[in-house]
C-alpha cells in the first residue's frame, strides 16, 4: 500500500518535480543521456501520490480464448483526495507501490546492462518502467492536467536514455529528408524537411538505423508509424527499420465506469500489407486485441526488446540501396546521389529482424 505523508505540500512537490524534469530534458537534448536523473523524478511523483492521492480498484478487461477460458487484466486508478478527480487506469500487477522497492529494482535493472552484447536482461524491466511511467502520468493527470504533453515526453526520454545506455549508439529524434550531398556534407534541398521519429539509434555506416516511435497509446495514430517508415523506405532504401514503443492502449470511460482497450487491428494489418513493414509493437502493457492472432506484426514486451531483440536488430547488416532499387513496387523519383537519373522502383524488405514469436493473451493476463 502507498503510505500517506500528509505533511508534504503538493505545490512545493510539483515545483521540485518539474525542476528535476527540466534537468532531465536539458541533458537529453544535449545528448548527455544520464540514467541518474530518472530516480529524482520518480521519487517526487511517489511523494505526491502518497500525500494527495489514493489508489482505488476500478475495472477489468476480459478476453475469451479459443479454448473457452476467459482471462482478465485488472485495473485501478489514483483519485485526488480533495477533488476525487481520477487518473488514467493502471495495472496494480505491474505497479511497484513502495518507492524504496522501486529504487532497489531500478538499480538491479541497470546492473544487468551489458553494452558488449547490447542487452539489459532484467526479468522485471516492464514492471520497473511501468511503475515509473504510472507514477508520473498519475501526478500529471491529477495535479497538472494542462501539462499532459509531458507524459509522452517523459516516456520518450526514459526509453531513449535506456536505449543509449544499453547500446552506446548516437541518438537523434528527427531524420532529414529530401537532401543533396555536396563535398560529403548533406544539404537540404528546396523541399527539405524531416520525419519526427522520436528515437533513432545510429549504428554507423553499413548497418541499419533503428527507429523507435514512442507513444503512450496510439489508437488511429498508429497509421503515422507506417507512413513515416514508408517515407524512409523511399528516401533511404534499406537503411531504416522501425518498431513501436508503447505503454498500453487503455482508455478510461468515466461515464460508464469502465476501462477499455481501443485498438485498430484492421488498420495495422492494412498498413503492414500496403504501406510499409515494421518489425514489432513493443508494450509495457500489451493489449489483448493485438496479441490474439489479430495482426501479423509481432507484439512483444519492452523487456523482450532489451533482453533479446535489440541485440538481434543491432547485428543485422544494412542492405545495399542499389540492390533494393532493382526490386518492385512504387515509382517515386529518388534524389539520392546514386539515383539522380530517372525513376527507381522499390519494394521495402518484409523480413523481420527478430525471430521471436508474438505474445499470447495468457502471457499478459493477471
C-alpha positions as CSV (number, residue, x, y, z in Angstrom):
1,X,0.0,0.0,0.0
2,X,1.0,3.6,-0.6
3,X,1.9,5.3,2.7
4,X,0.2,8.6,3.4
5,X,2.5,11.6,4.0
6,X,0.2,14.5,4.9
7,X,3.0,17.0,5.7
8,X,4.0,17.3,2.0
9,X,2.9,20.4,0.1
10,X,1.7,19.3,-3.4
11,X,2.6,22.7,-4.8
12,X,6.2,22.6,-3.5
13,X,6.5,19.0,-4.6
14,X,5.3,19.8,-8.1
15,X,7.9,22.6,-8.3
16,X,10.6,20.1,-7.3
17,X,9.3,17.6,-9.8
18,X,9.4,20.0,-12.7
19,X,12.9,21.1,-11.7
20,X,14.0,17.5,-12.0
21,X,12.1,17.0,-15.2
22,X,13.7,20.1,-16.8
23,X,17.1,19.0,-15.8
24,X,16.5,15.6,-17.3
25,X,15.2,17.2,-20.5
26,X,18.2,19.6,-20.8
27,X,20.6,16.7,-20.5
28,X,18.7,14.6,-23.0
29,X,18.5,17.4,-25.6
30,X,22.2,18.0,-25.2
31,X,22.9,14.2,-25.9
32,X,24.2,13.9,-22.3
33,X,21.9,10.9,-21.5
34,X,22.0,10.3,-17.8
35,X,20.1,7.5,-16.1
36,X,20.8,9.0,-12.6
37,X,18.4,11.9,-13.5
38,X,15.4,9.5,-13.6
39,X,15.1,8.5,-9.9
40,X,14.6,12.0,-8.5
41,X,11.6,12.5,-10.9
42,X,10.1,9.2,-9.9
43,X,10.7,9.8,-6.1
44,X,8.9,13.1,-6.3
45,X,5.9,11.5,-8.1
46,X,5.6,8.9,-5.4
47,X,5.8,11.6,-2.7
48,X,2.9,13.5,-4.3
49,X,0.8,10.4,-4.7
50,X,1.4,9.3,-1.1
51,X,0.4,12.7,0.2
52,X,-2.6,13.7,-2.0
53,X,-4.0,10.7,-3.8
54,X,-5.4,7.2,-3.1
55,X,-5.3,4.1,-5.3
56,X,-8.7,2.5,-6.0
57,X,-9.7,-0.6,-7.9
58,X,-11.7,0.4,-11.0
59,X,-12.5,-2.2,-13.6
60,X,-11.2,-5.3,-15.6
61,X,-10.7,-6.0,-19.2
62,X,-11.5,-9.6,-20.2
63,X,-10.8,-11.8,-23.2
64,X,-12.3,-15.1,-24.1
65,X,-9.7,-17.5,-25.5
66,X,-10.3,-20.0,-28.3
67,X,-10.1,-22.7,-25.6
68,X,-13.2,-21.2,-23.9
69,X,-11.2,-19.9,-21.0
70,X,-11.7,-16.2,-20.0
71,X,-8.6,-14.2,-19.0
72,X,-8.6,-10.7,-17.5
73,X,-6.4,-7.7,-16.7
74,X,-7.4,-5.8,-13.5
75,X,-7.1,-2.0,-13.5
76,X,-7.0,0.6,-10.8
77,X,-6.9,4.4,-10.7
78,X,-5.5,7.1,-8.5
79,X,-8.0,9.5,-7.0
80,X,-7.3,13.0,-5.8
81,X,-8.1,13.1,-2.1
82,X,-9.7,16.6,-2.3
83,X,-11.4,16.6,-5.7
84,X,-11.9,12.9,-6.4
85,X,-10.5,13.5,-9.9
86,X,-9.3,10.2,-11.4
87,X,-6.0,9.4,-13.1
88,X,-5.8,7.2,-16.2
89,X,-6.1,3.5,-15.4
90,X,-3.1,1.4,-14.4
91,X,-2.5,-2.3,-13.6
92,X,-1.7,-3.0,-10.0
93,X,0.0,-6.2,-11.1
94,X,2.7,-4.1,-12.9
95,X,3.0,-1.3,-10.3
96,X,5.5,-1.2,-7.5
97,X,3.7,0.5,-4.7
98,X,6.7,1.2,-2.4
99,X,9.2,3.8,-3.7
100,X,12.1,2.2,-1.8
101,X,11.4,-1.1,-3.6
102,X,11.3,0.8,-6.9
103,X,14.7,2.3,-6.3
104,X,16.1,-1.2,-5.5
105,X,14.7,-2.7,-8.6
106,X,15.8,0.3,-10.8
107,X,19.3,-0.2,-9.7
108,X,19.1,-4.0,-10.1
109,X,17.8,-3.4,-13.7
110,X,20.6,-1.1,-14.6
111,X,23.1,-3.6,-13.2
112,X,22.2,-6.0,-15.9
113,X,23.2,-3.7,-18.8
114,X,25.9,-5.2,-21.0
115,X,27.0,-2.9,-23.8
116,X,29.1,-5.7,-25.2
117,X,26.0,-7.7,-26.0
118,X,23.7,-4.7,-26.1
119,X,21.3,-6.2,-23.6
120,X,19.6,-5.3,-20.4
121,X,18.4,-8.7,-19.1
122,X,16.3,-8.0,-16.1
123,X,13.1,-10.1,-15.8
124,X,11.1,-7.2,-14.2
125,X,12.1,-4.5,-16.6
126,X,8.5,-3.9,-17.7
127,X,7.4,-3.5,-14.1
128,X,10.1,-1.0,-13.2
129,X,9.4,1.1,-16.3
130,X,5.6,0.8,-16.0
131,X,5.8,1.9,-12.3
132,X,7.9,5.0,-13.2
133,X,5.5,5.9,-16.0
134,X,2.4,5.3,-14.0
135,X,3.5,7.5,-11.1
136,X,4.5,10.3,-13.5
137,X,1.3,10.1,-15.5
138,X,-0.9,10.0,-12.4
139,X,0.7,13.1,-11.0
140,X,0.1,15.0,-14.2
141,X,-3.4,13.7,-14.6
142,X,-4.4,14.7,-11.1
143,X,-2.5,17.9,-10.4
144,X,-1.3,19.4,-13.7
145,X,-3.6,18.3,-16.5
146,X,-2.6,21.3,-18.6
147,X,0.9,19.7,-18.8
148,X,-0.3,16.3,-20.2
149,X,2.1,16.5,-23.2
150,X,4.9,15.9,-20.7
151,X,3.6,12.4,-20.2
152,X,4.7,11.3,-23.7
153,X,7.9,13.3,-23.4
154,X,8.9,11.6,-20.2
155,X,8.2,8.2,-21.7
156,X,10.4,9.1,-24.7
157,X,13.3,10.4,-22.6
158,X,13.1,7.4,-20.3
159,X,13.3,4.8,-23.1
160,X,15.7,6.8,-25.1
161,X,18.1,7.2,-22.2
162,X,18.0,3.4,-21.5
163,X,18.5,2.5,-25.2
164,X,21.5,4.7,-25.4
165,X,22.8,3.3,-22.1
166,X,22.4,-0.2,-23.4
167,X,23.9,0.3,-26.9
168,X,26.1,3.4,-26.7
169,X,24.9,4.4,-30.1
170,X,24.4,8.1,-31.1
171,X,20.7,9.1,-31.0
172,X,18.5,11.7,-32.6
173,X,14.8,12.5,-32.8
174,X,14.4,13.6,-36.5
175,X,15.6,12.4,-39.8
176,X,16.3,15.0,-42.5
177,X,14.8,14.1,-45.9
178,X,15.0,15.5,-49.5
179,X,18.6,16.5,-49.2
180,X,21.5,16.5,-51.6
181,X,25.1,15.9,-50.9
182,X,28.0,18.3,-51.7
183,X,31.6,17.8,-50.7
184,X,30.5,14.9,-48.4
185,X,28.0,17.0,-46.4
186,X,24.2,16.7,-46.5
187,X,22.4,19.9,-47.6
188,X,18.7,20.3,-47.5
189,X,17.0,20.9,-50.9
190,X,14.3,23.4,-51.6
191,X,11.7,20.9,-50.5
192,X,13.7,19.8,-47.5
193,X,12.1,18.6,-44.3
194,X,12.3,16.0,-41.6
195,X,10.5,12.9,-40.3
196,X,9.9,13.3,-36.5
197,X,10.6,9.7,-35.3
198,X,11.2,10.2,-31.6
199,X,14.2,7.9,-31.1
200,X,16.7,6.9,-33.8
201,X,19.7,4.8,-32.9
202,X,22.5,5.2,-35.5
203,X,24.7,2.1,-35.7
204,X,27.0,3.7,-38.2
205,X,27.9,3.2,-41.8
206,X,26.8,-0.1,-43.4
207,X,24.2,-1.0,-40.8
208,X,20.5,-0.4,-40.2
209,X,19.5,2.7,-38.3
210,X,16.8,1.7,-35.8
211,X,13.7,3.9,-35.4
212,X,11.6,3.7,-32.3
213,X,8.5,5.9,-32.3
214,X,7.4,6.2,-28.6
215,X,3.7,6.5,-27.8
216,X,1.8,6.2,-24.6
217,X,-1.0,4.9,-26.7
218,X,-1.7,5.0,-30.5
219,X,-5.4,4.3,-31.4
220,X,-5.8,5.5,-35.0
221,X,-2.4,7.4,-34.8
222,X,-0.7,4.1,-35.4
223,X,-1.0,4.9,-39.1
224,X,1.6,7.5,-38.6
225,X,4.3,4.9,-37.8
226,X,3.8,3.0,-41.0
227,X,3.6,6.3,-43.1
228,X,6.9,7.5,-41.6
229,X,8.5,4.2,-42.4
230,X,7.3,4.4,-46.0
231,X,8.8,7.8,-46.4
232,X,12.1,6.4,-45.1
233,X,11.9,3.4,-47.3
234,X,11.5,5.6,-50.4
235,X,14.1,8.3,-49.4
236,X,16.7,6.0,-47.9
237,X,16.1,2.5,-49.3
238,X,17.2,-0.3,-47.0
239,X,18.6,2.0,-44.3
240,X,16.0,2.3,-41.6
241,X,13.9,-0.2,-39.6
242,X,11.1,0.7,-37.2
243,X,9.4,-0.7,-34.1
244,X,6.9,0.9,-31.8
245,X,7.5,1.5,-28.1
246,X,4.2,1.9,-26.3
247,X,2.7,1.8,-22.8
248,X,-0.8,0.4,-23.4
249,X,-3.9,1.0,-25.4
250,X,-6.2,1.6,-22.4
251,X,-8.8,4.2,-22.1
252,X,-10.9,5.2,-19.1
253,X,-14.6,5.7,-19.8
254,X,-15.6,7.7,-16.8
255,X,-19.3,7.9,-17.7
256,X,-19.5,4.1,-17.9
257,X,-17.1,3.4,-15.1
258,X,-15.1,1.0,-17.3
259,X,-11.7,0.6,-18.8
260,X,-11.4,-0.4,-22.5
261,X,-8.6,-1.2,-24.9
262,X,-9.0,0.9,-28.1
263,X,-7.2,-1.0,-30.8
264,X,-7.4,-0.9,-34.6
265,X,-6.1,-4.3,-35.8
266,X,-7.6,-4.0,-39.3
267,X,-5.7,-0.7,-39.8
268,X,-2.5,-2.3,-38.6
269,X,-2.9,-5.2,-41.0
270,X,-3.7,-3.0,-43.9
271,X,-0.7,-0.7,-43.2
272,X,1.6,-3.7,-42.9
273,X,0.3,-5.1,-46.2
274,X,0.0,-1.9,-48.3
275,X,2.1,0.9,-46.7
276,X,5.3,-0.4,-45.0
277,X,6.8,-3.1,-42.8
278,X,7.6,-2.5,-39.2
279,X,9.4,-5.1,-37.1
280,X,7.3,-5.2,-33.9
281,X,5.0,-3.4,-31.5
282,X,6.5,-3.3,-28.0
283,X,4.3,-2.5,-25.0
284,X,4.7,-2.3,-21.2
285,X,1.0,-3.5,-21.0
286,X,0.4,-5.3,-24.3
287,X,-3.3,-5.1,-25.4
288,X,-5.4,-8.3,-25.8
289,X,-6.7,-7.2,-29.2
290,X,-3.2,-7.1,-30.8
291,X,-1.9,-10.4,-29.5
292,X,-4.9,-12.6,-30.1
293,X,-3.8,-13.6,-33.7
294,X,-5.4,-10.4,-34.9
295,X,-2.4,-8.8,-36.7
296,X,0.8,-10.0,-38.5
297,X,3.2,-7.6,-36.8
298,X,4.9,-9.3,-33.7
299,X,3.7,-7.9,-30.4
300,X,6.2,-8.1,-27.6
301,X,7.1,-6.7,-24.2
302,X,9.6,-3.9,-23.9
303,X,11.6,-6.2,-21.7
304,X,11.9,-8.5,-24.7
305,X,13.4,-5.7,-26.7
306,X,16.1,-5.0,-24.2
307,X,16.8,-8.6,-23.3
308,X,16.7,-10.3,-26.7
309,X,15.5,-8.3,-29.7
310,X,17.8,-5.3,-29.6
311,X,20.8,-7.5,-29.9
312,X,19.4,-9.1,-33.0
313,X,18.5,-5.8,-34.5
314,X,22.0,-4.3,-34.0
315,X,23.7,-7.3,-35.6
316,X,21.7,-7.2,-38.8
317,X,23.7,-5.8,-41.7
318,X,22.2,-3.0,-43.8
319,X,21.1,-3.9,-47.3
320,X,22.6,-2.0,-50.2
321,X,20.3,0.6,-51.5
322,X,21.2,-0.2,-55.1
323,X,20.0,-3.8,-54.6
324,X,16.7,-2.7,-53.3
325,X,16.2,-0.3,-56.2
326,X,16.2,-3.2,-58.6
327,X,13.2,-4.7,-56.8
328,X,9.5,-4.0,-57.3
329,X,6.6,-1.7,-56.3
330,X,6.4,2.2,-56.4
331,X,7.7,4.6,-58.8
332,X,9.0,7.6,-56.9
333,X,11.7,9.9,-58.0
334,X,14.8,9.4,-55.9
335,X,17.0,12.4,-55.1
336,X,19.9,10.4,-53.6
337,X,23.3,10.9,-55.4
338,X,23.3,7.2,-56.6
339,X,19.9,7.7,-58.2
340,X,19.7,11.1,-59.8
341,X,18.6,9.9,-63.2
342,X,15.1,8.7,-64.0
343,X,12.9,6.8,-61.6
344,X,13.6,3.7,-59.5
345,X,11.2,1.0,-58.2
346,X,11.4,-0.1,-54.6
347,X,10.0,-2.9,-52.5
348,X,10.6,-2.5,-48.8
349,X,12.1,-5.5,-47.0
350,X,9.5,-7.7,-45.4
351,X,11.7,-10.0,-43.3
352,X,11.7,-9.3,-39.5
353,X,14.9,-8.6,-37.6
354,X,13.6,-10.6,-34.8
355,X,12.8,-14.3,-34.8
356,X,10.8,-14.4,-31.6
357,X,7.0,-15.0,-31.7
358,X,4.3,-12.7,-30.5
359,X,2.9,-12.9,-27.0
360,X,-0.4,-14.8,-26.4
361,X,-3.3,-13.4,-24.3
362,X,-2.5,-15.8,-21.5
363,X,1.0,-14.3,-21.3
364,X,-0.3,-10.8,-20.4
365,X,-3.3,-11.7,-18.2
366,X,-3.3,-11.3,-14.4
